Amino acid sequence: MDQLDHTKRSAVVKRSIVINSHKTSVSLENEFWFALREIAKKEYVAINTLVARIDRSRGRHNLSSAIRIYVLSYFRRA
């Protein structure tokens, strides 16, 4: 895989998420969206539910950063 292919796949994608009846936008690289979907499937929850959990425990981090940290931690524990 060359650098250009990796850059295309790693593009930041902005998606709308509903958290506790509140619509917000989250920007993540495609790999993090794929990983988030995988975690939600393994945990038998909707992505919105998983992101709401992450949101409640994120502390001072912005939501996109909190999701990245959560995904990294999840797979490190696995």
Backbone torsions as a table, in degrees:
resi	resn	phi	psi	omega
1	MET	NA	129.9	179.5
2	ASP	-91.4	171.1	-176.8
3	GLN	-57.7	-39.7	-177.8
4	LEU	-64.9	-42.5	177.8
5	ASP	-61.0	-44.0	-179.8
6	HIS	-64.7	-39.5	179.6
7	THR	-63.0	-42.0	179.1
8	LYS	-62.6	-44.6	-178.7
9	ARG	-68.7	-28.3	-174.9
10	SER	-89.1	9.7	-178.6
11	ALA	-57.4	142.4	177.0
12	VAL	-77.7	130.1	-178.7
13	VAL	-118.3	130.1	178.8
14	LYS	-97.5	127.4	178.8
15	ARG	-131.4	151.8	176.0
16	SER	-88.8	138.2	179.1
17	ILE	-131.7	143.5	174.5
18	VAL	-103.8	121.5	179.2
19	ILE	-121.0	114.3	179.3
20	ASN	50.7	51.7	178.7
21	SER	66.4	12.4	179.2
22	HIS	-115.4	124.3	-179.6
23	LYS	-86.4	131.6	177.9
24	THR	-141.5	161.8	177.9
25	SER	-107.0	141.8	179.0
26	VAL	-128.9	132.1	177.8
27	SER	-108.8	120.3	178.9
28	LEU	-141.6	155.2	172.4
29	GLU	-67.7	152.4	-179.5
30	ASN	-51.9	-40.5	-178.9
31	GLU	-59.4	-36.8	179.2
32	PHE	-72.8	-35.4	175.3
33	TRP	-63.2	-42.8	178.9
34	PHE	-62.6	-45.1	-179.6
35	ALA	-64.5	-40.1	179.0
36	LEU	-62.8	-42.1	176.2
37	ARG	-62.3	-41.7	179.6
38	GLU	-62.3	-44.2	178.4
39	ILE	-63.1	-46.8	-179.7
40	ALA	-58.1	-41.8	178.9
41	LYS	-64.4	-44.7	179.4
42	LYS	-64.1	-32.5	-177.6
43	GLU	-92.5	-1.0	179.0
44	TYR	58.4	43.5	177.2
45	VAL	-133.1	159.2	174.5
46	ALA	-73.6	153.3	177.9
47	ILE	-57.0	-41.1	179.1
48	ASN	-59.0	-40.0	179.1
49	THR	-66.1	-44.0	179.1
50	LEU	-62.8	-44.6	179.6
51	VAL	-65.4	-35.6	176.7
52	ALA	-62.4	-40.1	176.8
53	ARG	-62.7	-44.9	179.3
54	ILE	-62.7	-41.4	-179.7
55	ASP	-60.3	-42.3	-178.7
56	ARG	-64.7	-27.8	-174.5
57	SER	-111.5	16.0	-170.7
58	ARG	-80.5	-14.5	179.4
59	GLY	65.1	-128.8	-175.0
60	ARG	-88.2	-9.4	-177.7
61	HIS	-71.5	149.0	171.6
62	ASN	-71.7	163.6	-171.5
63	LEU	-62.8	-43.1	179.4
64	SER	-60.2	-44.2	178.3
65	SER	-65.1	-41.7	179.5
66	ALA	-61.2	-39.0	178.2
67	ILE	-65.7	-45.2	178.6
68	ARG	-58.6	-46.0	179.6
69	ILE	-62.9	-42.7	178.7
70	TYR	-60.4	-47.6	-179.0
71	VAL	-61.1	-46.8	178.8
72	LEU	-59.0	-48.1	-179.4
73	SER	-63.1	-40.6	-179.7
74	TYR	-58.9	-47.9	-177.6
75	PHE	-77.3	-24.8	173.5
76	ARG	-67.3	-36.9	179.7
77	ARG	-72.2	-25.6	-175.1
78	ALA	-67.5	NA	NA
